[in-house]
Amino acid sequence: MFSGGNLKVIGTMSVGYDHIDLAGCKKREIPVGYTPDVLTDATAELTVSLLLSTARRLPEGKLLETIGILNKAIINSLEFRIL
């Protein structure tokens, strides 16, 4: 990490900072910044969308449509559950 002599600051956009040598940064007086909770909202949104997709069986429907088994007549006759 410290192979270059011009390192002035370290910033990371990840969960945690375990991958950074904090002792080495402190020794060389290099400030370290990180972004806690940067991925919290994105992770929650992805989780909800995957749950809804699974509950509505969207991947299965897309596959059936792609291979030609599912057509508009079948789609119109399906009863959809309300979550």
C-alpha distances in whole Angstrom, upper triangle without the diagonal:
4,6,8,10,11,9,12,12,10,13,13,16,17,19,17,14,13,10,8,8,11,12,9,10,13,13,12,14,12,14,13,15,16,19,22,24,23,25,27,30,29,29,32,34,33,34,38,38,37,40,42,42,43,46,47,46,45,43,46,48,46,46,50,50,48,51,54,55,55,57,58,61,59,57,59,61,58,58,55,54,53,50
4,5,7,9,7,10,11,11,14,15,19,20,22,20,16,16,13,11,9,12,12,8,9,12,11,9,12,10,13,13,16,18,21,24,27,26,27,30,33,32,32,35,37,36,38,41,41,41,43,46,45,46,49,51,50,49,47,50,52,50,50,54,54,52,54,57,59,58,60,61,64,63,60,63,65,62,62,58,58,57,54
4,6,9,9,12,14,14,17,18,21,22,24,23,19,19,16,14,13,15,16,12,12,16,15,12,15,14,17,17,19,21,24,27,30,28,30,33,35,34,34,38,39,38,40,43,43,42,45,48,47,48,51,52,51,50,48,51,53,50,51,54,54,52,54,57,59,59,61,62,65,63,61,64,66,63,63,60,59,58,56
4,6,6,10,12,13,16,18,21,22,25,24,20,21,18,15,15,17,17,13,13,16,15,12,15,13,16,16,19,21,24,27,30,28,30,33,35,34,35,38,39,38,40,43,43,43,46,48,47,48,51,53,52,50,48,52,53,51,51,55,55,52,55,58,60,59,61,62,65,64,61,64,66,63,63,60,60,59,56
4,6,9,12,13,17,19,23,24,27,25,22,22,20,17,16,17,17,13,13,15,14,10,13,11,15,16,19,22,25,28,31,30,32,35,37,36,37,40,41,41,42,45,46,46,48,50,50,51,54,55,55,53,51,55,56,54,54,58,58,56,58,61,63,62,64,65,68,67,64,67,69,66,66,63,62,61,58
4,6,9,12,15,18,21,23,26,24,21,22,20,17,17,17,18,15,13,15,15,11,12,10,13,15,17,20,23,26,29,28,30,33,35,34,35,38,39,39,41,44,44,44,47,49,48,50,53,54,53,52,50,54,55,52,53,57,56,54,57,60,62,61,62,63,67,65,62,65,67,64,64,61,61,59,57
4,6,8,11,14,18,20,22,21,17,19,17,13,13,14,15,12,10,13,13,9,10,8,10,11,14,16,20,23,26,24,26,29,32,31,32,35,36,36,38,40,41,41,44,46,45,47,49,51,50,49,47,51,52,50,51,54,54,52,55,57,59,58,60,61,64,62,60,62,64,61,61,58,57,56,53
4,7,10,14,17,19,22,20,17,19,18,14,14,14,15,13,10,12,13,9,9,6,7,9,12,15,18,21,24,23,26,29,30,30,31,34,35,35,37,40,40,41,43,45,45,47,49,51,51,49,48,51,53,50,51,55,55,53,56,58,60,59,60,61,64,63,60,62,64,61,61,58,57,55,53
4,7,10,14,16,18,17,14,16,15,12,13,12,14,12,9,11,13,10,9,5,5,6,8,11,14,17,21,19,22,25,27,27,28,31,32,32,34,36,37,38,40,42,42,43,46,47,47,46,45,48,50,47,49,52,52,50,53,56,57,56,57,58,61,60,57,59,61,58,58,54,53,52,49
4,7,10,12,15,13,11,13,12,9,10,10,13,12,9,11,14,12,11,7,6,5,6,8,12,15,18,17,19,22,24,24,25,27,29,29,30,33,34,34,37,39,39,40,42,44,44,42,41,45,46,44,45,49,49,47,50,53,54,53,54,55,58,56,54,56,58,55,55,51,50,49,46
4,7,9,12,11,9,13,12,10,12,12,15,15,12,14,17,15,14,10,8,6,5,6,8,12,15,13,15,18,20,20,21,24,25,25,27,30,30,31,33,35,35,37,39,40,41,39,38,42,43,41,42,46,46,44,47,50,51,50,51,52,55,53,50,53,55,52,51,48,47,45,42
4,6,9,9,8,11,10,9,12,13,16,16,14,16,19,18,17,13,12,8,6,5,7,10,12,11,12,15,18,17,18,21,22,22,24,26,27,27,30,32,32,33,36,37,37,36,35,38,40,38,39,43,43,41,44,47,48,46,48,49,52,50,47,50,51,48,48,45,44,42,39
4,7,9,9,12,12,12,16,16,20,20,17,20,23,22,20,17,15,11,9,6,5,8,10,7,9,12,14,13,14,17,18,18,20,23,23,24,26,28,28,30,32,34,34,32,31,35,36,35,36,39,39,38,41,43,44,43,45,45,48,46,43,46,48,45,44,41,40,38,36
4,6,7,10,10,11,15,15,19,19,18,20,23,22,22,18,16,13,11,7,7,8,9,7,8,11,13,13,13,16,17,17,18,21,22,22,24,27,27,28,30,32,32,31,30,33,35,33,35,38,38,37,40,42,43,42,44,44,47,45,43,45,47,44,43,40,38,37,34
4,7,9,10,12,15,15,19,20,19,20,23,24,23,20,18,14,12,8,8,6,7,8,8,9,13,13,12,14,17,17,17,20,22,21,23,26,26,27,29,31,31,31,30,33,35,34,35,38,39,38,40,43,43,42,44,45,48,45,42,45,46,43,42,39,37,36,33
4,6,8,9,12,12,15,17,16,17,20,21,20,18,15,12,10,7,8,7,9,10,11,12,16,16,15,18,20,20,21,24,25,25,26,29,30,30,32,35,35,34,33,37,39,37,38,42,42,41,44,46,47,46,48,49,51,49,46,49,50,47,46,42,41,39,36
4,5,6,9,8,12,13,12,14,17,17,17,14,13,9,9,7,9,9,12,13,14,16,19,19,19,21,24,23,24,27,28,28,30,33,33,34,36,38,38,37,36,39,42,40,41,44,45,44,46,49,50,48,51,51,54,52,49,52,53,50,49,46,44,43,40
4,5,8,8,11,13,13,14,17,18,18,16,15,12,12,11,13,13,15,16,16,18,22,21,20,23,26,25,25,28,30,29,31,34,34,34,37,39,39,38,37,40,42,41,41,45,46,44,47,49,50,49,52,52,55,53,50,53,54,51,50,47,45,44,41
4,7,9,12,12,12,15,17,17,18,15,15,12,13,11,14,14,17,17,17,19,23,22,21,24,26,25,26,29,30,30,32,34,34,35,37,39,39,38,37,40,42,40,41,44,45,43,46,49,49,49,51,52,55,53,50,53,54,51,51,47,46,45,42
4,6,9,9,8,11,13,13,14,11,11,9,10,10,14,15,18,18,19,21,24,24,23,26,28,28,29,32,33,32,34,37,37,38,40,42,42,41,40,43,45,43,44,47,48,46,49,52,52,52,54,55,58,56,53,56,57,54,53,50,49,48,44
4,6,5,6,9,10,11,12,11,11,10,12,13,17,17,21,21,22,24,28,27,27,30,32,31,32,35,36,36,38,41,41,41,44,46,45,45,43,46,49,47,47,51,51,50,52,55,56,55,57,58,61,59,57,59,61,57,57,54,52,51,48
4,5,5,6,8,10,10,9,9,8,11,12,15,16,20,20,22,24,27,27,27,30,32,32,32,35,37,37,38,41,42,42,44,46,46,46,44,48,50,48,49,52,53,52,54,57,58,57,59,60,62,60,58,60,62,58,58,54,53,51,48
4,5,5,6,9,10,10,11,11,14,16,19,20,23,24,26,27,31,31,31,33,36,35,36,39,40,40,42,45,45,45,48,50,50,49,48,51,53,52,52,56,56,55,57,60,61,60,62,63,66,64,61,64,65,62,61,58,56,55,51
4,5,5,6,8,8,11,11,14,16,20,21,25,25,27,29,32,32,32,34,37,36,37,40,41,41,43,46,46,46,49,51,51,50,48,51,54,52,52,56,56,55,57,60,61,60,62,63,66,64,62,64,66,63,62,59,57,56,53
4,5,5,6,5,7,7,11,14,17,19,23,23,25,27,30,30,30,33,35,35,36,39,40,40,42,44,45,45,48,50,50,48,47,51,53,51,51,55,55,54,56,59,60,59,61,62,65,63,60,63,64,61,61,57,56,54,51
4,5,5,6,8,9,12,15,19,20,24,24,26,28,31,32,32,34,36,37,37,40,42,42,44,46,47,47,50,52,52,51,50,53,55,53,54,58,58,57,59,62,63,62,64,64,67,65,62,65,66,63,63,59,57,56,53
4,6,8,10,12,16,18,22,23,27,28,30,32,35,35,35,38,40,40,41,44,45,45,47,49,50,50,53,55,55,54,52,56,58,56,57,60,61,59,61,64,65,64,66,67,70,68,65,68,70,66,66,62,61,59,56
4,6,9,11,15,18,22,24,27,27,29,32,34,35,35,38,39,39,41,44,45,45,47,49,49,50,53,55,54,53,52,55,57,55,56,60,60,58,61,63,65,64,66,66,69,68,65,67,69,66,66,62,61,59,56
4,6,9,13,16,20,22,25,25,28,30,33,33,34,36,38,38,40,42,43,44,46,48,49,50,52,54,54,53,51,55,57,55,56,59,59,58,60,63,64,63,65,66,69,67,64,66,68,65,64,61,60,58,55
4,6,10,13,17,19,23,22,25,27,30,30,31,33,35,35,37,39,40,41,43,45,45,46,49,50,51,49,48,52,53,51,52,56,56,54,57,60,61,60,61,62,65,63,60,63,65,62,61,58,56,55,52
4,7,10,14,16,20,19,22,24,27,27,28,30,32,33,34,36,38,38,40,42,43,44,46,48,48,47,46,50,51,49,50,54,54,53,55,58,59,58,59,60,63,61,58,60,62,59,59,55,54,52,49
4,7,10,13,16,16,19,21,23,24,24,27,29,29,30,33,34,35,37,39,39,40,43,44,45,43,43,46,48,46,47,51,51,49,52,55,56,54,56,56,60,58,55,57,59,56,55,51,50,49,45
4,7,10,13,13,16,18,20,20,21,24,25,26,27,30,31,32,34,36,36,38,40,41,42,40,40,43,45,43,44,48,48,47,50,52,53,52,53,53,57,55,52,54,56,53,52,48,47,45,42
4,6,10,9,12,14,17,17,18,20,22,22,24,26,27,28,30,32,33,34,36,38,38,37,36,40,41,40,41,45,45,44,46,49,50,48,50,50,53,51,48,50,52,49,48,45,43,42,39
4,6,6,9,11,13,14,15,17,18,19,21,23,24,25,27,29,30,31,33,35,35,34,34,37,39,37,39,42,42,41,44,46,47,45,47,47,50,48,45,47,49,46,45,41,40,38,35
4,5,8,9,12,13,13,15,17,18,19,21,23,24,25,27,28,30,31,33,34,33,33,36,38,37,38,42,42,41,44,46,47,45,47,47,49,47,44,46,48,45,44,40,38,36,33
4,5,5,8,10,10,11,14,15,16,18,19,21,22,24,25,26,28,30,31,30,30,33,35,34,35,39,39,38,41,43,44,42,43,43,46,44,41,43,44,41,40,36,35,33,29
4,6,7,8,10,12,13,14,16,17,19,20,22,23,24,26,28,29,30,29,29,32,33,32,34,37,37,36,39,41,42,40,42,42,45,43,40,42,43,40,40,36,35,33,30
4,6,5,6,9,10,11,12,14,15,16,18,20,21,22,24,26,27,25,25,29,30,29,30,34,34,33,36,38,39,37,39,39,42,40,37,39,40,37,36,33,32,30,27
4,6,5,6,9,10,11,12,14,16,17,19,20,21,23,25,26,25,25,29,30,29,31,34,34,34,37,39,39,37,39,39,41,39,36,38,39,36,35,31,30,28,25
4,5,5,6,9,10,11,12,14,15,17,18,20,21,23,24,23,24,27,28,27,29,32,32,32,35,37,37,35,36,36,39,37,33,35,37,34,33,29,27,25,22
4,5,5,6,9,10,11,12,14,15,16,18,20,21,22,21,21,25,26,24,26,29,29,29,32,34,34,32,34,34,37,35,32,34,35,32,32,28,27,25,22
4,5,5,6,9,10,11,12,14,15,16,18,20,21,20,20,23,25,24,26,29,29,29,32,34,34,32,34,34,37,34,31,34,35,32,31,27,26,25,22
4,6,5,6,9,10,11,12,14,15,17,18,20,19,20,23,24,24,26,29,29,29,32,34,34,31,33,33,36,33,30,32,33,30,29,25,23,22,19
4,5,5,6,9,10,11,12,14,15,17,18,17,18,21,22,21,24,26,26,27,30,31,31,29,30,30,33,31,27,29,31,28,27,23,22,20,17
4,6,5,6,9,10,10,12,14,15,16,15,15,19,20,19,21,24,24,24,27,29,29,27,29,29,31,29,26,29,30,27,26,23,22,21,18
4,5,5,6,9,10,11,12,14,15,15,15,18,20,20,21,24,25,25,28,29,29,27,29,29,32,29,26,29,30,26,25,22,20,19,16
4,5,5,6,9,10,10,12,14,14,15,18,19,19,21,24,24,25,27,29,28,26,28,28,30,27,24,26,27,24,23,19,17,16,13
4,5,5,6,9,10,11,12,11,12,15,16,16,18,20,21,21,24,26,25,23,25,25,27,25,22,24,25,22,21,17,17,16,13
4,5,5,6,8,10,10,10,10,13,15,15,16,19,19,20,23,24,24,22,24,25,27,24,21,24,25,22,21,18,17,17,14
4,5,5,6,9,10,11,12,14,15,16,18,20,21,22,24,26,25,22,25,25,27,24,21,24,24,21,19,16,14,14,11
4,5,5,6,8,9,11,13,14,15,17,18,19,21,23,24,23,20,22,22,24,21,18,20,21,18,17,13,12,11,9
4,6,5,6,5,7,10,10,11,13,15,16,17,19,20,20,17,20,20,22,19,17,19,20,17,16,13,13,13,12
4,5,5,6,7,9,11,12,13,15,16,18,20,21,20,18,20,21,23,20,17,20,20,17,16,13,13,14,12
4,5,8,10,11,12,14,16,16,18,20,21,22,21,18,21,21,22,19,17,19,19,15,14,11,9,10,8
4,5,9,9,9,11,13,14,15,17,19,19,18,15,17,17,18,16,13,15,16,12,11,8,8,9,9
4,6,6,6,9,10,11,12,14,16,17,15,13,16,17,18,15,13,16,16,12,13,10,11,13,12
4,5,5,6,9,10,10,12,14,15,14,12,14,15,17,15,12,15,16,13,14,12,13,14,14
4,5,5,6,9,10,10,12,14,14,12,15,17,19,16,14,18,19,16,17,15,16,18,17
4,5,5,6,9,10,11,12,11,10,13,15,17,14,13,16,17,14,15,14,16,18,18
4,5,5,6,9,10,11,9,7,10,12,14,11,9,13,14,11,13,12,14,17,17
4,5,5,6,9,10,10,8,11,13,15,13,11,15,16,14,17,15,17,19,20
4,5,5,6,9,9,9,12,14,16,14,13,17,18,16,19,18,20,22,22
4,5,5,6,5,5,9,12,13,11,11,15,15,14,17,16,19,22,22
4,6,5,6,5,7,9,12,10,10,13,15,14,17,17,19,22,23
4,5,8,8,10,12,15,14,13,17,18,18,20,20,23,25,26
4,6,8,10,14,15,14,15,18,19,18,21,21,24,27,28
4,6,7,11,12,11,12,15,16,16,20,20,23,26,27
4,6,10,11,9,11,14,14,14,17,18,21,24,26
4,7,8,6,7,10,11,11,14,15,18,21,23
4,6,5,6,9,10,11,15,16,19,22,24
4,5,5,6,9,10,13,14,18,20,23
4,5,5,6,9,12,14,18,21,24
4,5,5,6,10,12,16,19,21
4,5,5,9,10,13,16,18
4,6,8,10,14,16,19
4,7,10,13,16,19
4,6,10,13,16
4,7,10,13
4,6,9
4,6
4
